[in-house]
Amino acid sequence: MLPKTLRTLLLTLLLAFVAWPAATARAQGQSEAPYYIVQPGDTLSAIAYRFGVDMQTLAQANGITNPANLEIGQKLVIPGLEGVSGQLSTRTVGFGDSLTGLSRALRLPEGVLARLNRVVSPYQLFAGRSLIVPIAAARQKTFPQRVLTGPHSLLETALQHGQSPWAFVLANQLSGTWAVLPGDVLTLPGTSSPPTASAFPQQLTAKVLPSAWTQGRTGEVRIQAPKDARLSGAFGEHPLHFFLWKAQTWVALQGVFALASPGLYPLTLNVTLPDGRAFHFDQAIRVQRGHYAYERLIVPASLLNPQLNKEEEARFEALTAPATPTRYWQGIFKAPEAPPLDQCHPSYFGTRRNYNDTFYWYHTGLDFCGRVGTPIYAPADGVVVFAGQTEIHGNVTIIDHGWGVYTTYCHQSEILVKKGQRVHTGELIGKVGRTGRVTGPHLHWEVWVGDVPVDPQEWLSQPFP
């Protein structure tokens, strides 16, 4: 017979083994379906949208026959979330958030977050998306600091911060001390910082303005990084050009193509710190409709030549592609014509045009009224990079304002500046005309940002950056 102490130990272990599954189930809340508590201002359709379920399915799961009878404090079961339990809430994804960063900051397994939100690609976590999280994680007020690993081992990284490597393993849900790669961002055990779940390390921060970009408008990316850092990136097929603005703030300005399909577009960022540590980040940016007007134009057939239009557009793209490091302009642009003509616009940027029911395109600039000879003024400081004649746009001047920002002046009767000339705000640069393929005298004025035409009116009403 076994000694009494050994029998007692074995019995204890057996009871613990039998009780363990039930205890685990209770700890994980598996006996309770995932649910949400209705808050002031909630509607059934809004809740269904936030949790990614059909409103009718949500209503049926909760025995709701009249969606208008929703009550504050009401408990709603959220269907379709197998393997998840307990009270749920939502959290808005910010720019810089990643699934790994959120998992480590919220102290939730990455697989749980992915399953809760049906995430299969990093580009699904775009800024502004509503993310489903357990209520305890949603209420967290502080998050651990984040450190960027370099070419060193986890042991060396841990020693640099006075930590045990296994403390890093536990805090970051790693499979072992070997599971760290150069450029990984790890949470620092035993620390906290202002609420953020950004995937960026502590010495780097980034944001996009606005959080969602719009067809034909200007987007802005700002990164806080040391002045000796090296930065690069891309928005879709367009490279991002970063320039040091002030202190340690880097800025890249990028236009959004006016005919870009609404949806998600990849944005990538690369930062190399002065000590050689490198950081890479991917996140999608949502592009929304610009709500531009439509018009049907009947013009002489001689004015239509789609191939020539493409060739001239390619010529403009080549001229406006370089991003000059010098920023010449300051503040809001001035209108290129004096009052009251500065408020007279026979045609606006972005208008979708149907020419003679055969050719479809959009208006790439903002038109100003004027007779032949009406003065044209520089809207901001810059350097003339082109002053000459084109077939479609007539007599054209193009001014480089720095940082990838250009303005063009088309159909002029006279060009009063030369290539390479430095111009200043309010300086006379030309006169309105009717050269090129036009039906009457006017100034066609364009603003290009990141090699893309954008709505000039936003540059007349707000400063960038």
C-alpha positions in Angstrom: 0.0 0.0 0.0 1.1 3.5 -0.8 2.1 5.8 2.1 -0.7 8.0 3.4 1.1 11.2 2.3 1.6 9.9 -1.2 -2.0 8.8 -1.5 -3.1 12.2 -0.4 -0.9 13.9 -3.0 -2.2 11.6 -5.8 -5.8 12.2 -4.7 -5.2 16.0 -4.7 -3.7 15.9 -8.2 -6.5 13.7 -9.5 -9.2 16.1 -8.2 -7.3 19.0 -9.6 -7.0 17.3 -13.0 -10.8 16.5 -13.0 -11.7 20.0 -11.9 -9.3 21.8 -14.2 -11.4 21.8 -17.4 -14.4 23.2 -15.5 -12.3 25.8 -13.8 -10.8 26.7 -17.1 -14.2 27.0 -18.7 -15.4 29.2 -15.9 -12.2 31.4 -16.1 -12.7 31.8 -19.8 -16.5 32.4 -19.4 -17.3 29.7 -21.9 -20.7 29.2 -20.2 -21.8 32.7 -21.2 -22.3 33.8 -24.8 -20.5 37.0 -25.8 -22.7 40.0 -25.1 -22.9 43.8 -25.3 -24.6 46.3 -23.0 -26.6 49.0 -24.8 -25.2 52.5 -24.2 -26.9 55.9 -24.6 -27.2 56.8 -28.3 -26.9 53.2 -29.5 -29.2 51.9 -32.2 -29.6 48.3 -33.3 -28.3 49.1 -36.8 -25.2 50.9 -35.3 -24.5 48.0 -32.9 -24.8 45.5 -35.7 -22.4 47.5 -37.9 -19.9 47.8 -35.1 -19.8 44.1 -34.4 -20.0 43.1 -38.1 -23.3 41.2 -37.9 -26.5 41.5 -39.9 -29.1 43.6 -38.0 -31.8 41.0 -38.6 -29.6 38.2 -37.3 -28.8 40.3 -34.2 -32.5 41.0 -33.6 -33.4 37.3 -34.0 -30.7 36.2 -31.5 -32.1 38.6 -28.9 -35.9 38.1 -29.6 -36.2 41.7 -30.8 -39.3 42.4 -32.9 -39.2 46.2 -32.9 -35.6 47.6 -33.2 -36.9 51.0 -32.0 -37.6 49.5 -28.5 -33.9 49.2 -27.7 -33.3 50.2 -24.0 -30.2 51.6 -22.3 -28.5 48.8 -20.2 -30.1 46.1 -22.3 -28.0 43.0 -22.7 -27.5 41.9 -26.3 -26.1 38.6 -27.3 -23.7 38.9 -30.2 -24.0 35.9 -32.5 -21.3 34.4 -34.7 -18.4 34.8 -32.3 -17.6 31.1 -31.6 -15.0 30.6 -28.9 -15.4 34.0 -27.4 -17.4 34.9 -24.2 -18.2 37.6 -21.7 -19.0 41.3 -22.1 -17.7 42.9 -25.2 -17.0 46.5 -26.2 -15.5 48.3 -29.2 -12.4 50.3 -29.6 -11.6 52.6 -32.6 -8.4 51.7 -34.4 -5.9 54.5 -34.5 -3.2 55.1 -37.1 -0.2 53.1 -36.1 -2.1 50.3 -34.5 -1.3 46.7 -35.5 -2.7 43.4 -34.5 0.5 42.5 -32.7 0.8 45.9 -31.0 -2.8 45.7 -29.9 -2.4 42.2 -28.7 0.6 43.1 -26.5 -0.8 46.4 -25.3 -4.2 44.9 -24.4 -2.6 41.7 -23.0 -4.8 39.6 -25.3 -3.7 36.7 -27.5 -3.3 37.8 -31.1 -5.5 34.8 -32.2 -8.3 36.0 -30.0 -8.3 39.5 -31.4 -8.1 38.2 -35.0 -11.0 35.8 -34.4 -13.1 38.4 -32.7 -12.6 40.8 -35.6 -12.3 38.4 -38.5 -8.8 39.8 -39.3 -6.9 37.9 -41.9 -4.7 40.8 -43.3 -2.9 43.7 -41.6 -4.5 46.1 -44.0 -7.9 45.4 -42.4 -6.9 47.4 -39.4 -7.2 50.8 -40.9 -7.6 54.0 -38.9 -11.2 54.6 -37.8 -12.2 50.9 -37.9 -14.3 49.7 -34.9 -12.4 46.8 -33.2 -14.2 44.4 -30.9 -12.4 43.8 -27.6 -13.4 42.3 -24.2 -14.7 45.0 -21.8 -11.7 44.6 -19.4 -9.3 45.3 -22.2 -11.3 48.3 -23.5 -11.2 49.9 -20.1 -7.4 49.9 -19.8 -6.1 53.4 -19.1 -2.4 52.8 -19.5 -0.2 50.6 -21.7 3.4 49.4 -21.4 6.2 51.4 -23.0 7.5 49.9 -26.3 11.1 49.4 -27.2 12.6 48.8 -30.7 14.9 45.9 -31.0 18.1 46.2 -33.0 20.6 43.5 -34.2 21.1 42.4 -30.6 19.7 39.3 -28.9 16.8 39.4 -26.5 19.2 38.8 -23.7 21.2 41.9 -24.7 18.0 43.9 -25.1 16.7 42.8 -21.7 20.0 43.7 -20.0 20.0 47.2 -21.6 16.6 47.8 -19.8 17.5 46.0 -16.6 15.0 43.2 -17.2 15.0 39.5 -17.4 14.6 38.1 -21.0 11.9 35.8 -19.7 10.0 38.8 -18.4 10.0 40.1 -22.0 8.8 36.7 -23.2 5.8 36.7 -20.9 5.0 40.4 -21.5 5.0 39.9 -25.3 3.5 36.5 -25.5 6.5 35.1 -27.2 7.2 31.4 -27.8 10.7 31.8 -26.4 13.7 34.0 -26.1 14.6 33.1 -29.7 11.4 34.4 -31.2 12.6 38.1 -31.6 13.7 39.5 -34.9 15.6 42.8 -35.5 13.0 45.6 -35.9 10.4 44.0 -33.6 8.7 46.3 -31.2 8.4 44.8 -27.7 6.5 46.0 -24.7 8.7 46.8 -21.7 7.7 44.8 -18.6 6.7 46.7 -15.6 6.2 50.1 -17.3 3.2 52.1 -18.5 2.7 55.2 -20.7 -0.3 57.3 -21.9 -3.1 55.2 -23.5 -2.0 54.0 -26.9 -1.8 50.7 -28.6 0.5 51.9 -31.4 2.9 49.5 -33.0 5.5 52.3 -33.0 8.3 52.2 -30.5 8.4 54.8 -27.7 10.9 57.1 -29.5 8.7 57.2 -32.7 5.1 58.5 -33.1 3.1 59.0 -36.3 -0.3 60.2 -37.5 -2.1 60.9 -40.7 -4.2 63.9 -41.4 -7.1 63.5 -41.9 -7.6 59.9 -40.7 -9.5 59.0 -43.9 -8.3 60.6 -47.2 -10.6 61.9 -50.0 -10.5 61.7 -53.8 -8.7 64.8 -55.1 -7.6 66.1 -51.7 -4.2 66.4 -49.9 -3.2 63.8 -47.3 -0.5 64.5 -44.7 1.7 62.1 -42.8 3.6 63.3 -39.7 6.3 61.4 -37.9 8.1 62.3 -34.7 11.6 61.0 -35.1 15.2 62.3 -34.5 16.4 64.8 -37.0 19.2 62.5 -38.0 16.8 59.6 -38.8 16.2 58.4 -42.4 12.5 58.2 -43.4 10.8 56.8 -46.5 7.4 55.3 -47.4 4.7 55.0 -50.0 1.0 55.5 -50.5 -0.1 53.0 -53.1 2.2 53.5 -56.0 3.3 57.0 -54.9 6.5 57.3 -53.0 6.3 59.5 -49.8 8.9 62.2 -49.5 9.6 63.2 -45.8 11.1 66.6 -44.9 12.0 67.9 -41.5 9.4 70.5 -40.6 10.3 71.6 -37.0 12.1 70.2 -34.0 11.8 66.4 -34.7 8.6 66.5 -36.8 8.9 65.1 -40.3 6.1 65.7 -42.8 5.1 64.1 -46.1 2.3 65.6 -48.3 0.6 63.4 -50.9 -2.3 64.0 -53.2 -5.1 61.4 -53.8 -6.0 60.8 -57.5 -9.5 62.3 -58.1 -10.7 59.2 -59.9 -9.2 56.7 -57.3 -11.8 54.0 -56.5 -13.0 54.4 -52.9 -11.6 51.8 -50.6 -8.4 50.8 -48.8 -5.0 51.7 -50.0 -1.7 50.5 -48.5 0.6 53.0 -46.7 4.1 51.9 -45.8 6.6 53.7 -43.6 10.3 53.0 -43.0 12.4 54.7 -40.3 16.1 54.1 -39.7 17.3 55.6 -36.4 20.8 57.2 -36.1 22.0 54.1 -34.2 21.1 51.9 -37.2 17.9 50.3 -35.8 15.2 50.0 -38.5 11.5 50.1 -38.2 8.9 49.1 -40.8 5.2 49.6 -40.6 2.2 48.8 -42.9 -1.4 50.0 -42.5 -4.2 50.8 -44.9 -5.6 54.3 -45.5 -9.3 54.6 -46.3 -10.0 56.7 -49.4 -13.6 58.1 -49.6 -15.6 59.7 -52.4 -15.1 63.4 -53.1 -18.7 64.1 -54.2 -17.8 66.0 -57.3 -20.4 67.2 -59.9 -21.0 65.7 -63.3 -21.4 67.6 -66.6 -21.8 66.8 -70.3 -20.0 69.0 -72.7 -20.3 69.4 -76.4 -17.1 70.8 -77.9 -15.6 71.0 -81.3 -14.2 67.6 -82.3 -10.8 69.3 -82.9 -10.5 69.8 -79.1 -10.7 66.1 -78.4 -7.7 63.8 -78.7 -7.5 61.4 -75.7 -4.0 60.3 -76.7 -2.7 63.9 -76.9 -4.3 64.5 -73.5 -2.4 61.5 -72.0 0.9 62.7 -73.5 0.5 66.2 -72.2 -0.5 64.8 -68.8 2.6 62.6 -68.7 4.7 65.7 -69.5 3.2 67.5 -66.5 3.7 64.5 -64.3 7.4 64.4 -65.2 7.8 68.1 -64.5 6.1 67.9 -61.1 7.6 64.6 -59.9 10.8 65.9 -58.1 10.3 66.8 -54.4 12.6 69.8 -53.8 13.9 69.8 -50.2 13.5 73.5 -49.8 10.0 74.6 -48.7 9.4 78.0 -50.3 5.8 78.7 -49.3 4.4 79.6 -45.9 0.7 79.5 -44.8 -2.4 79.6 -47.0 -2.0 80.2 -50.8 -3.3 83.4 -52.3 -5.7 83.4 -55.2 -3.9 83.9 -58.5 -6.3 86.6 -59.6 -7.3 89.8 -57.8 -10.8 90.5 -56.3 -13.5 90.2 -57.4 -12.3 87.7 -60.0 -10.8 85.5 -57.2 -14.3 84.4 -56.4 -15.5 83.8 -60.0 -15.1 80.2 -61.1 -16.7 79.0 -64.3 -15.6 75.4 -63.6 -14.4 73.6 -60.5 -11.8 70.9 -59.8 -12.9 67.3 -59.9 -16.0 67.7 -62.1 -16.5 64.5 -64.0 -16.8 65.4 -67.7 -18.4 63.7 -70.6 -17.1 65.2 -73.8 -19.4 64.7 -76.8 -20.6 61.3 -75.3 -17.2 59.8 -76.3 -14.5 60.9 -73.9 -14.7 60.8 -70.1 -12.3 62.5 -67.8 -12.3 65.0 -64.9 -11.4 68.7 -64.5 -7.8 68.8 -63.2 -7.9 72.4 -62.0 -9.9 75.4 -60.8 -10.9 77.9 -63.5 -10.9 81.6 -62.9 -12.9 84.2 -64.9 -11.0 86.9 -66.8 -10.6 88.6 -70.1 -7.5 88.4 -72.3 -4.9 90.4 -70.5 -6.2 90.0 -66.9 -3.2 89.9 -64.5 -2.1 86.6 -62.9 -0.2 86.6 -59.7 2.0 84.0 -57.9 -0.1 82.5 -55.0 3.1 81.7 -53.0 6.9 81.8 -53.2 8.6 79.3 -55.5 10.8 78.7 -58.5 9.6 78.6 -62.1 10.4 75.1 -63.6 8.6 75.5 -66.9 7.5 78.5 -69.0 6.4 77.7 -72.5 3.8 76.5 -75.0 1.8 73.3 -75.1 -0.8 72.2 -77.6 -3.7 71.6 -75.2 -3.0 73.9 -72.3 -1.6 76.7 -74.4 1.0 79.0 -72.8 1.9 77.4 -69.4 3.9 78.3 -66.4 4.7 75.8 -63.7 6.1 76.9 -60.3 7.8 74.6 -57.8 6.9 75.5 -54.2 9.1 72.8 -52.7 8.3 69.5 -50.9 6.6 68.1 -54.0 4.1 71.0 -54.3 3.6 72.7 -57.7 1.1 75.1 -59.3 0.4 75.4 -63.0 -1.1 78.4 -65.0 -2.7 77.5 -68.4 -4.1 79.2 -71.5 -2.1 82.5 -70.9 -1.9 85.2 -73.4 1.5 86.3 -72.0 4.1 84.6 -69.8 6.1 87.2 -67.8 8.6 84.9 -66.0 11.4 82.5 -67.1 12.5 79.0 -66.2 14.7 79.1 -63.1 13.3 82.5 -61.9 12.5 82.9 -58.2 9.0 84.4 -57.7 7.3 85.7 -54.6 3.7 85.8 -53.3 1.7 88.4 -55.2 4.2 88.9 -58.0 2.9 89.4 -61.5 3.7 86.3 -63.5 1.5 86.3 -66.6 -1.8 87.3 -68.2 -5.1 85.5 -68.9 -5.6 84.3 -72.4 -7.3 81.8 -74.6 -4.3 79.9 -76.0 -4.5 76.1 -76.5 -7.7 74.1 -76.8 -10.3 76.4 -75.1 -13.7 77.9 -76.0 -13.0 81.2 -74.3 -10.5 83.2 -72.2 -9.9 82.0 -68.6 -7.2 80.9 -66.3 -7.0 77.2 -65.6 -5.1 76.8 -62.4 -3.8 73.6 -60.9 -2.2 72.5 -57.7 -0.1 69.3 -57.8 1.0 67.5 -54.6 3.1 64.3 -54.7 2.8 64.3 -58.5 -1.1 64.3 -58.3 -3.5 67.2 -59.1 -5.5 68.1 -56.0 -8.4 70.6 -55.3 -6.8 74.1 -55.3 -9.6 75.4 -53.1 -8.3 73.5 -50.1 -4.9 75.2 -50.5 -6.7 78.6 -50.6 -8.5 77.9 -47.3 -6.1 76.0 -45.1 -2.3 75.8 -44.4 -0.2 72.7 -45.2 1.4 71.4 -43.0 
